Amino acid sequence: MTTTPQRTRTHRPALAVPIAAWAFPVFVLGGFGLLSGFPVLVLLISTLRDPRLRALRWWSAASAVAYATPLAFWLLGSSDAPSLTKFMSPLVTGIVIAVGVVVAIAHLVHRRRSAAPRRHMRINR
């Protein structure tokens, strides 16, 4: 009987994480402020569940805080704005987009570093 070798999983995180990291600022910039919560949730849940993404948990938490702060003010305040996008001032929108881009770049750098082959030096004695 022959056995087939098992394929080893790559050490790269799922593709949904960088896509969600980039989708968050794009949604906010495009005027879909409330819908941008879905990529934030995907990003936060993925980094909390995957031990390989442990270094990115603080970055994902920063994007969640950047999203949740204007959302909480919009929901809890006495605002006449019909949507989250119209509620946020240009300054707040810029801050949320900047945080989203920084988080997306951090995820991209981490993904590239984890995908690079590691060469270990072996010392013969």
N, C-alpha and C positions, 0 to 999 in steps of 0.2 A: 504494500500500500504506500502510495506517495502522499506526501503532505505538501500543500502549497504554502509558501511563506506568507505570513500575515503582513499586510501593508501597514507601515507605521504612519501614524498621523503626523502631519507637519506641526511644527511648533508655532504656527502663526494663528493669531486669534481669528474669529469669524469675520467675514467681510462686512457684516451688518454694522459692526462697531465704527469703522471709519466712515461708512456711508451715513450713518446716523449723526456722527460728529460734524460732517460737512452739511448735512441737510438742515440742522438746527439754525445756523446763521443765514442760510439761504432762504428758509421759510420766513424768518423774521424780516429779512430784507425785502422779500417779495410781498409782504403784507399779510402773511398767514400766521399771525402771532399766536393765536390759540392752538392752531394745528402743530406748531413747532414743539408742543409739549410731548408729542409722540416720539420724535427722535431723542428728546431728552430722557424719556423713560427707557427707551431701548438702550441708550448709552449708559445710563445709571445702572440698570438691572444687569446688563452684560458685564460691566466692570466689577460689579459686586459678586457675580456668580463665577466668573472665570479667574482662577488663581494666577494665570499668566498676566492678567491685566491689573495686578495689585498696585503697580506703580502709578497707574492712571486713575485710581479711585478719587484722589483729591481733585484732579482736573475735572472729572465727571461731576463731582459734587459742586465744583465752582460753576459749571454750566447750569446745574439744577438750581442753585441759589440765584444765579443771574436771571433765570426764567421765572422762578417762583416769587421773587420779590415784586416785580410789577404786576404779576398775576394776582397776588394777594391784595395789593393796594387797589387794584381794579375791582376785585370781587367784594372786598370788605368796605371799601370807601363808598361815598355817596357820589358816584360818577354818572354823568349823563352819556358817556361814550358808549356807542353800541358794540364796540369790539375792543379787544386788547390792543390791537395795532393802532387804532385811533386814540386810545387812552395814553399810550406811551409818547413822551415828548421825543423830539429828535435826539436829544442828549442821551436819554435812557435807551433809545433804540440803538444808538451808536455804541453804547457801553455793552449792551447785550450782544450785538453783532461782533464786537471786538473780543469779548470773552469767548464767544462761540468759535471764532477763527483761531484764537490761541489754543483752545482745547483741541480743535481739529488738527492743528499742526503738531501738538504734543502727541496725539494718537498716531499721526502719520510717521513721526520720528520713531516712536516706540515700535510701530509695525515694521519699519525698515530695519531697525536694530535687531529685532527678534528674528527677522527673516534672513539676516546675513549669517553666513556660515562662520562658526567660531573655530578658529585654529588654535589648538593648544600646543604649546611647546613641550616636547618630551625630552627630558634630560636623561641621557644614558650614563649610568655610573659604573 
